[in-house]
């Protein structure tokens, strides 16, 4: 089969993941379909609380179960994707569908948590598999744009889930609304045979080393990236910290504070919460590709500082502000998420390809631990103290942004 250039524009090197060039659309379509379930959950959280009689700590556990599942699966999935990429991607929708069905059963609390765990596991297979395929492909001059195209597809899925539950009448009840909103995942099931053909089994990490070591059009890793496998460069540690702060802010704000504070303190219904979260997603979508384009020209450090600063402002205003600031914070929150992929892209620049799949999984452990901790902490702290916790996250994000500015100007 003739192969088109990889998204970045460089020729595909011998031994690169065979389906990346021709199958990039598959990665984006499946990311979109698989991510709908993540977007559909948030606006329904207040209704789930009322219908199931759940306390705040239970809502925190339910909201954080998604991140917990991803946290425990990240490293194994990174290793699995390195050898069985097609199977990893093809298995994702089966787990998501199983989780949605359990969640929609409206059963006891442990059943609901198990449903969220299965959805999180499926999402992990989809995202880690897609990131492994894209990031181990030969890189051109538009690396950040390439990552953001994949992220753009996932954000469209989130937006689709938010819009779906927001448009459905509340008379349907939350279980049926969730089931209908998550139905696009069947597209990924239909595409599973194609994924298996486009991404056959092989040891992608070893292949990627060959691509950097002299494949056609390949470039060697920069000297600063050629560090011993046992030594972690300081910039990699910093990027891990940035990712954790971003994940903590995302999970606490979107999976707990906006739905519950919006309903309890400001009287918003399901449609109002959906529109507010959709506003954040729309800002994210509009900013995503331009932010990636700018990062390739002015540097990822500068743009990462900008989006972290925006996230810090969002956390402070959403957690502690009046209604007008609450809405404005949702806009800042969307821009703050537009640089979600930057830390991983910087880590890639400073990591040997032979250990990149492993380090990708380890990175996702950190951010998914934060995704689990954010809603859990909010639930355990209770409504009275949640705003202070989220405000502290905002202060940490602003401090991290200041650190990146200092590095960029040094």
Kinemage of the C-alpha trace (Angstrom):
@kinemage 1
@onewidth
@group {chain A} dominant
@subgroup {mainchain}
@vectorlist {calphas} color= white
{ca unk a 1} P 0.000 0.000 0.000
{ca unk a 2} L 1.364 3.432 -0.896
{ca unk a 3} L 1.996 5.580 2.144
{ca unk a 4} L 1.220 9.275 2.498
{ca unk a 5} L 3.506 11.496 4.574
{ca unk a 6} L 2.955 11.394 8.297
{ca unk a 7} L 1.080 14.397 9.682
{ca unk a 8} L 4.222 16.305 10.468
{ca unk a 9} L 5.266 16.205 6.815
{ca unk a 10} L 8.321 13.916 7.005
{ca unk a 11} L 8.567 10.743 4.994
{ca unk a 12} L 7.724 7.537 6.813
{ca unk a 13} L 10.925 5.818 7.807
{ca unk a 14} L 11.449 2.120 7.293
{ca unk a 15} L 10.179 0.242 10.307
{ca unk a 16} L 7.942 3.005 11.610
{ca unk a 17} L 4.517 1.913 12.843
{ca unk a 18} L 3.019 0.733 9.591
{ca unk a 19} L -0.448 2.233 9.942
{ca unk a 20} L 0.400 5.697 11.238
{ca unk a 21} L 0.488 7.466 7.890
{ca unk a 22} L -2.538 5.854 6.266
{ca unk a 23} L -4.408 5.284 9.533
{ca unk a 24} L -4.144 8.698 11.146
{ca unk a 25} L -7.794 9.302 10.391
{ca unk a 26} L -8.626 6.080 12.220
{ca unk a 27} L -6.857 7.296 15.333
{ca unk a 28} L -8.792 10.569 15.254
{ca unk a 29} L -12.198 9.002 14.528
{ca unk a 30} L -11.835 6.396 17.251
{ca unk a 31} L -10.555 8.992 19.723
{ca unk a 32} L -13.656 11.080 19.001
{ca unk a 33} L -16.079 8.166 19.363
{ca unk a 34} L -14.410 6.769 22.481
{ca unk a 35} L -14.257 10.123 24.288
{ca unk a 36} L -17.979 10.919 24.043
{ca unk a 37} L -18.620 8.945 27.229
{ca unk a 38} L -16.156 11.121 29.152
{ca unk a 39} L -17.965 14.290 28.106
{ca unk a 40} L -21.459 12.974 28.780
{ca unk a 41} L -20.875 12.167 32.454
{ca unk a 42} L -20.179 15.576 34.016
{ca unk a 43} L -23.519 17.336 33.382
{ca unk a 44} L -25.387 14.315 34.773
{ca unk a 45} L -23.505 14.252 38.093
{ca unk a 46} L -26.060 16.356 40.045
{ca unk a 47} L -28.919 14.157 38.767
{ca unk a 48} L -26.993 10.998 39.662
{ca unk a 49} L -26.456 12.412 43.160
{ca unk a 50} L -30.161 13.093 43.639
{ca unk a 51} L -31.488 9.905 42.034
{ca unk a 52} L -29.029 7.558 43.721
{ca unk a 53} L -28.880 9.427 47.044
{ca unk a 54} L -25.094 9.772 46.982
{ca unk a 55} L -23.078 11.813 49.483
{ca unk a 56} L -20.348 14.199 48.374
{ca unk a 57} L -17.572 11.722 49.179
{ca unk a 58} L -19.310 9.131 47.007
{ca unk a 59} L -19.579 11.648 44.177
{ca unk a 60} L -15.857 12.286 44.578
{ca unk a 61} L -15.110 8.574 44.327
{ca unk a 62} L -17.430 8.199 41.328
{ca unk a 63} L -15.920 11.184 39.561
{ca unk a 64} L -12.377 10.064 40.347
{ca unk a 65} L -12.874 6.387 39.428
{ca unk a 66} L -12.277 7.244 35.782
{ca unk a 67} L -8.842 8.657 36.581
{ca unk a 68} L -8.077 5.813 39.004
{ca unk a 69} L -8.691 3.246 36.269
{ca unk a 70} L -6.438 5.082 33.873
{ca unk a 71} L -3.760 5.407 36.552
{ca unk a 72} L -3.510 1.649 37.222
{ca unk a 73} L -3.652 0.790 33.515
{ca unk a 74} L -1.236 3.371 32.083
{ca unk a 75} L 2.097 1.538 32.439
{ca unk a 76} L 0.756 -1.862 31.323
{ca unk a 77} L -1.004 -0.179 28.410
{ca unk a 78} L 2.170 1.635 27.377
{ca unk a 79} L 4.010 -1.692 27.260
{ca unk a 80} L 1.094 -3.394 25.494
{ca unk a 81} L 0.813 -0.664 22.872
{ca unk a 82} L 4.519 -1.006 22.108
{ca unk a 83} L 3.994 -4.595 20.915
{ca unk a 84} L 0.280 -4.971 20.101
{ca unk a 85} L -0.869 -1.530 19.000
{ca unk a 86} L -3.790 -2.652 16.839
{ca unk a 87} L -5.198 -4.969 19.499
{ca unk a 88} L -4.823 -2.261 22.128
{ca unk a 89} L -6.845 0.202 20.051
{ca unk a 90} L -9.443 -2.378 19.006
{ca unk a 91} L -10.151 -3.508 22.592
{ca unk a 92} L -10.935 0.013 23.834
{ca unk a 93} L -14.591 0.324 22.719
{ca unk a 94} L -15.554 -3.059 24.207
{ca unk a 95} L -14.461 -1.900 27.653
{ca unk a 96} L -16.176 1.463 27.235
{ca unk a 97} L -19.469 -0.134 26.202
{ca unk a 98} L -19.328 -2.538 29.164
{ca unk a 99} L -18.757 0.375 31.519
{ca unk a 100} L -21.562 2.472 30.052
{ca unk a 101} L -24.021 -0.408 30.411
{ca unk a 102} L -23.067 -0.929 34.059
{ca unk a 103} L -23.339 2.781 34.784
{ca unk a 104} L -26.708 3.024 33.050
{ca unk a 105} L -28.040 0.143 35.141
{ca unk a 106} L -28.427 2.719 37.977
{ca unk a 107} L -27.402 -0.035 40.355
{ca unk a 108} L -25.765 0.177 43.774
{ca unk a 109} L -22.824 2.497 44.335
{ca unk a 110} L -20.125 -0.193 43.752
{ca unk a 111} L -21.708 -1.063 40.392
{ca unk a 112} L -21.641 2.581 39.327
{ca unk a 113} L -17.976 2.857 40.337
{ca unk a 114} L -17.138 -0.324 38.399
{ca unk a 115} L -18.830 1.148 35.342
{ca unk a 116} L -16.700 4.286 35.579
{ca unk a 117} L -13.582 2.140 36.058
{ca unk a 118} L -14.280 0.164 32.877
{ca unk a 119} L -14.869 3.366 30.910
{ca unk a 120} L -11.563 4.693 32.234
{ca unk a 121} L -9.756 1.492 31.204
{ca unk a 122} L -11.166 1.711 27.694
{ca unk a 123} L -10.217 5.364 27.431
{ca unk a 124} L -6.665 4.475 28.489
{ca unk a 125} L -6.294 1.899 25.733
{ca unk a 126} L -7.576 4.385 23.180
{ca unk a 127} L -5.466 7.385 24.226
{ca unk a 128} L -2.184 5.682 25.138
{ca unk a 129} L -2.410 3.591 21.975
{ca unk a 130} L -3.069 6.639 19.814
{ca unk a 131} L -0.313 8.688 21.448
{ca unk a 132} L 2.168 5.838 21.048
{ca unk a 133} L 1.375 5.537 17.342
{ca unk a 134} L 1.676 9.273 16.668
{ca unk a 135} L 4.651 10.113 18.856
{ca unk a 136} L 6.795 7.203 17.688
{ca unk a 137} L 6.225 8.106 14.039
{ca unk a 138} L 9.017 10.057 12.243
{ca unk a 139} L 8.638 13.703 13.248
{ca unk a 140} L 8.454 16.685 10.941
{ca unk a 141} L 8.513 20.388 11.727
{ca unk a 142} L 4.949 20.448 13.058
{ca unk a 143} L 5.148 18.074 15.994
{ca unk a 144} L 2.903 20.109 18.277
{ca unk a 145} L 0.305 20.544 15.547
{ca unk a 146} L 0.285 16.780 14.968
{ca unk a 147} L -0.433 16.105 18.620
{ca unk a 148} L -3.090 18.788 18.753
{ca unk a 149} L -4.937 17.309 15.763
{ca unk a 150} L -5.303 14.096 17.762
{ca unk a 151} L -6.319 16.066 20.845
{ca unk a 152} L -8.765 18.051 18.682
{ca unk a 153} L -10.558 14.826 17.782
{ca unk a 154} L -10.813 13.856 21.439
{ca unk a 155} L -12.172 17.282 22.338
{ca unk a 156} L -14.816 16.969 19.631
{ca unk a 157} L -15.878 13.754 21.318
{ca unk a 158} L -16.068 15.492 24.693
{ca unk a 159} L -18.119 18.269 23.137
{ca unk a 160} L -20.402 15.722 21.498
{ca unk a 161} L -21.065 14.059 24.839
{ca unk a 162} L -21.776 17.394 26.531
{ca unk a 163} L -24.094 18.509 23.734
{ca unk a 164} L -25.837 15.144 23.634
{ca unk a 165} L -26.909 15.069 27.271
{ca unk a 166} L -27.680 18.788 27.241
{ca unk a 167} L -30.089 18.463 24.331
{ca unk a 168} L -31.903 15.377 25.612
{ca unk a 169} L -35.024 16.037 27.740
{ca unk a 170} L -34.601 15.483 31.468
{ca unk a 171} L -37.777 13.384 31.404
{ca unk a 172} L -35.692 10.545 29.948
{ca unk a 173} L -33.799 10.212 33.207
{ca unk a 174} L -30.034 10.148 33.566
{ca unk a 175} L -29.441 6.450 32.682
{ca unk a 176} L -31.221 6.575 29.314
{ca unk a 177} L -29.759 9.995 28.547
{ca unk a 178} L -26.238 8.674 29.203
{ca unk a 179} L -26.845 5.576 27.090
{ca unk a 180} L -28.070 7.610 24.118
{ca unk a 181} L -25.297 10.177 24.417
{ca unk a 182} L -22.590 7.472 24.476
{ca unk a 183} L -23.933 5.600 21.428
{ca unk a 184} L -21.228 6.915 18.998
{ca unk a 185} L -18.776 4.430 20.566
{ca unk a 186} L -20.257 1.778 18.250
{ca unk a 187} L -18.350 3.513 15.425
{ca unk a 188} L -15.105 2.366 17.061
{ca unk a 189} L -16.448 -1.181 17.217
{ca unk a 190} L -17.138 -1.079 13.485
{ca unk a 191} L -13.618 0.206 12.801
{ca unk a 192} L -11.865 -2.402 14.988
{ca unk a 193} L -11.019 -4.771 12.058
{ca unk a 194} L -9.457 -1.871 10.161
{ca unk a 195} L -7.387 -0.917 13.204
{ca unk a 196} L -6.036 -4.459 13.418
{ca unk a 197} L -4.978 -4.326 9.767
{ca unk a 198} L -3.432 -0.857 9.894
{ca unk a 199} L -1.504 -1.416 13.136
{ca unk a 200} L -0.178 -4.998 13.123
{ca unk a 201} L 1.725 -6.469 16.037
{ca unk a 202} L 5.379 -5.479 16.299
{ca unk a 203} L 7.843 -4.037 18.811
{ca unk a 204} L 7.251 -0.368 18.028
{ca unk a 205} L 9.820 0.919 20.497
{ca unk a 206} L 12.684 -0.974 18.855
{ca unk a 207} L 11.452 0.064 15.442
{ca unk a 208} L 11.393 3.722 16.455
{ca unk a 209} L 15.029 3.547 17.507
{ca unk a 210} L 15.914 2.435 14.016
{ca unk a 211} L 13.963 5.315 12.564
{ca unk a 212} L 16.002 7.802 14.552
{ca unk a 213} L 19.201 5.928 13.870
{ca unk a 214} L 19.330 6.329 10.131
{ca unk a 215} L 15.986 5.725 8.456
{ca unk a 216} L 15.018 7.755 5.422
{ca unk a 217} L 14.418 11.345 6.395
{ca unk a 218} L 15.020 10.582 10.064
{ca unk a 219} L 16.824 12.973 12.375
{ca unk a 220} L 18.937 11.909 15.381
{ca unk a 221} L 17.767 12.893 18.813
{ca unk a 222} L 19.193 16.228 19.978
{ca unk a 223} L 22.327 15.984 22.087
{ca unk a 224} L 20.418 17.173 25.162
{ca unk a 225} L 18.042 14.225 24.758
{ca unk a 226} L 20.752 11.547 24.605
{ca unk a 227} L 20.974 10.932 28.334
{ca unk a 228} L 21.443 7.554 29.979
{ca unk a 229} L 18.205 5.651 30.485
{ca unk a 230} L 18.701 5.718 34.258
{ca unk a 231} L 19.041 9.512 34.381
{ca unk a 232} L 15.926 11.646 34.120
{ca unk a 233} L 16.640 15.154 32.753
{ca unk a 234} L 15.357 17.998 34.977
{ca unk a 235} L 13.153 19.306 32.161
{ca unk a 236} L 11.367 15.945 32.081
{ca unk a 237} L 10.684 16.194 35.825
{ca unk a 238} L 9.321 19.718 35.315
{ca unk a 239} L 7.045 18.515 32.508
{ca unk a 240} L 5.728 15.750 34.742
{ca unk a 241} L 4.857 18.432 37.292
{ca unk a 242} L 3.100 20.556 34.670
{ca unk a 243} L 1.044 17.599 33.524
{ca unk a 244} L 0.009 16.746 37.074
{ca unk a 245} L -1.126 20.313 37.801
{ca unk a 246} L -3.112 20.471 34.561
{ca unk a 247} L -4.786 17.129 35.252
{ca unk a 248} L -5.601 18.070 38.844
{ca unk a 249} L -7.208 21.312 37.689
{ca unk a 250} L -9.108 19.655 34.844
{ca unk a 251} L -10.562 16.871 36.961
{ca unk a 252} L -11.493 18.989 39.980
{ca unk a 253} L -13.080 21.764 37.929
{ca unk a 254} L -14.895 19.830 35.192
{ca unk a 255} L -15.790 16.647 37.080
{ca unk a 256} L -16.894 18.215 40.357
{ca unk a 257} L -16.862 21.987 40.860
{ca unk a 258} L -18.662 23.206 37.738
{ca unk a 259} L -21.468 20.598 37.866
{ca unk a 260} L -22.095 20.711 41.612
{ca unk a 261} L -21.358 24.359 42.405
{ca unk a 262} L -23.261 25.404 39.297
{ca unk a 263} L -26.315 23.427 40.410
{ca unk a 264} L -26.261 23.989 44.160
{ca unk a 265} L -25.047 27.588 44.414
{ca unk a 266} L -26.173 29.110 41.105
{ca unk a 267} L -29.272 26.998 40.377
{ca unk a 268} L -28.238 25.728 36.932
{ca unk a 269} L -30.069 22.729 35.482
{ca unk a 270} L -28.596 19.973 33.283
{ca unk a 271} L -28.817 22.160 30.192
{ca unk a 272} L -27.078 25.051 31.950
{ca unk a 273} L -24.237 22.846 33.185
{ca unk a 274} L -23.889 21.290 29.728
{ca unk a 275} L -23.699 24.704 28.084
{ca unk a 276} L -21.110 25.921 30.579
{ca unk a 277} L -18.892 22.868 30.109
{ca unk a 278} L -19.473 23.035 26.360
{ca unk a 279} L -18.313 26.665 26.429
{ca unk a 280} L -15.003 25.485 27.879
{ca unk a 281} L -14.728 22.791 25.245
{ca unk a 282} L -15.513 25.243 22.451
{ca unk a 283} L -12.774 27.595 23.635
{ca unk a 284} L -10.428 24.606 23.819
{ca unk a 285} L -11.329 23.558 20.282
{ca unk a 286} L -10.932 27.055 18.856
{ca unk a 287} L -7.593 27.593 20.603
{ca unk a 288} L -6.139 24.095 20.162
{ca unk a 289} L -4.707 24.273 16.649
{ca unk a 290} L -3.560 27.936 16.806
{ca unk a 291} L -1.836 27.238 20.128
{ca unk a 292} L -0.071 24.245 18.577
{ca unk a 293} L 0.953 26.367 15.577
{ca unk a 294} L 2.340 29.080 17.859
{ca unk a 295} L 4.201 26.541 19.993
{ca unk a 296} L 6.067 25.278 16.944
{ca unk a 297} L 7.221 28.843 16.248
{ca unk a 298} L 7.704 30.619 19.574
{ca unk a 299} L 8.492 27.536 21.638
{ca unk a 300} L 6.510 25.132 23.772
{ca unk a 301} L 7.811 26.582 27.040
{ca unk a 302} L 6.293 30.002 26.362
{ca unk a 303} L 2.943 28.623 25.253
{ca unk a 304} L 2.824 26.155 28.126
{ca unk a 305} L 3.362 29.070 30.523
{ca unk a 306} L 0.442 30.897 28.885
{ca unk a 307} L -1.982 27.995 29.163
{ca unk a 308} L -0.917 27.200 32.737
{ca unk a 309} L -1.481 30.829 33.689
{ca unk a 310} L -4.947 30.657 32.159
{ca unk a 311} L -5.682 27.443 34.049
{ca unk a 312} L -4.586 29.089 37.299
{ca unk a 313} L -6.954 32.009 36.757
{ca unk a 314} L -9.748 29.573 35.869
{ca unk a 315} L -9.311 27.528 39.031
{ca unk a 316} L -9.390 30.623 41.234
{ca unk a 317} L -12.462 32.165 39.590
{ca unk a 318} L -14.473 28.942 39.196
{ca unk a 319} L -13.732 27.845 42.743
{ca unk a 320} L -14.111 31.160 44.566
{ca unk a 321} L -15.729 33.737 42.262
{ca unk a 322} L -19.227 35.122 41.777
{ca unk a 323} L -21.451 33.803 38.997
{ca unk a 324} L -19.998 36.179 36.403
{ca unk a 325} L -16.474 35.134 37.381
{ca unk a 326} L -17.648 31.524 37.416
{ca unk a 327} L -18.657 31.850 33.753
{ca unk a 328} L -15.506 33.798 32.832
{ca unk a 329} L -13.429 31.135 34.561
{ca unk a 330} L -14.989 28.514 32.313
{ca unk a 331} L -13.593 30.422 29.315
{ca unk a 332} L -10.118 30.597 30.863
{ca unk a 333} L -10.425 26.927 31.697
{ca unk a 334} L -10.946 26.063 28.018
{ca unk a 335} L -7.848 27.982 26.954
{ca unk a 336} L -5.878 26.397 29.784
{ca unk a 337} L -6.620 22.944 28.401
{ca unk a 338} L -5.428 23.832 24.875
{ca unk a 339} L -1.837 22.982 25.838
{ca unk a 340} L -2.665 19.602 27.358
{ca unk a 341} L -0.242 17.755 25.035
{ca unk a 342} L 2.752 20.097 25.400
{ca unk a 343} L 4.389 18.457 28.438
{ca unk a 344} L 4.393 15.066 26.730
{ca unk a 345} L 5.827 16.573 23.549
{ca unk a 346} L 8.712 18.111 25.525
{ca unk a 347} L 9.277 14.786 27.284
{ca unk a 348} L 9.516 13.159 23.846
{ca unk a 349} L 12.303 15.549 22.853
{ca unk a 350} L 14.368 14.461 25.856
{ca unk a 351} L 13.681 10.725 25.773
{ca unk a 352} L 15.320 7.933 23.798
{ca unk a 353} L 12.766 6.274 21.535
{ca unk a 354} L 13.570 2.856 23.021
{ca unk a 355} L 12.035 3.890 26.386
{ca unk a 356} L 9.460 6.388 25.176
{ca unk a 357} L 6.443 4.028 25.294
{ca unk a 358} L 7.352 3.207 28.907
{ca unk a 359} L 7.841 6.867 29.851
{ca unk a 360} L 4.535 7.755 28.161
{ca unk a 361} L 2.782 5.237 30.364
{ca unk a 362} L 4.585 6.539 33.454
{ca unk a 363} L 3.653 10.120 32.592
{ca unk a 364} L 0.026 9.134 32.271
{ca unk a 365} L 0.191 7.431 35.670
{ca unk a 366} L 1.051 10.809 37.154
{ca unk a 367} L -1.631 12.801 35.397
{ca unk a 368} L -4.285 10.145 35.918
{ca unk a 369} L -3.402 9.908 39.599
{ca unk a 370} L -4.098 13.639 39.673
{ca unk a 371} L -7.339 13.092 37.725
{ca unk a 372} L -8.369 10.637 40.433
{ca unk a 373} L -7.198 12.828 43.315
{ca unk a 374} L -8.957 16.012 42.134
{ca unk a 375} L -12.605 14.911 42.433
{ca unk a 376} L -11.813 12.654 45.398
{ca unk a 377} L -10.281 15.532 47.359
{ca unk a 378} L -13.237 17.767 46.518
{ca unk a 379} L -15.676 15.117 47.692
{ca unk a 380} L -13.821 14.432 50.931
{ca unk a 381} L -13.373 18.125 51.732
{ca unk a 382} L -17.060 18.825 51.160
{ca unk a 383} L -18.859 21.734 49.582
{ca unk a 384} L -17.597 24.303 52.107
{ca unk a 385} L -13.896 23.665 51.465
{ca unk a 386} L -13.828 22.685 47.796
{ca unk a 387} L -13.348 26.263 46.609
{ca unk a 388} L -10.250 26.689 48.755
{ca unk a 389} L -8.748 23.468 47.407
{ca unk a 390} L -9.376 24.452 43.789
{ca unk a 391} L -8.000 27.923 44.490
{ca unk a 392} L -4.800 26.325 45.808
{ca unk a 393} L -4.519 24.354 42.570
{ca unk a 394} L -4.824 27.664 40.737
{ca unk a 395} L -1.978 29.175 42.763
{ca unk a 396} L 0.231 26.173 41.963
{ca unk a 397} L -0.566 26.520 38.254
{ca unk a 398} L 0.389 30.203 38.311
{ca unk a 399} L 3.637 29.368 40.130
{ca unk a 400} L 4.472 26.738 37.510
{ca unk a 401} L 3.738 29.245 34.745
{ca unk a 402} L 6.109 31.752 36.358
{ca unk a 403} L 8.810 29.090 36.499
{ca unk a 404} L 8.427 28.385 32.779
{ca unk a 405} L 8.626 32.088 31.954
{ca unk a 406} L 11.840 32.310 33.951
{ca unk a 407} L 13.281 29.361 32.028
{ca unk a 408} L 12.261 30.864 28.688
{ca unk a 409} L 13.889 34.234 29.500
{ca unk a 410} L 17.027 32.841 31.113
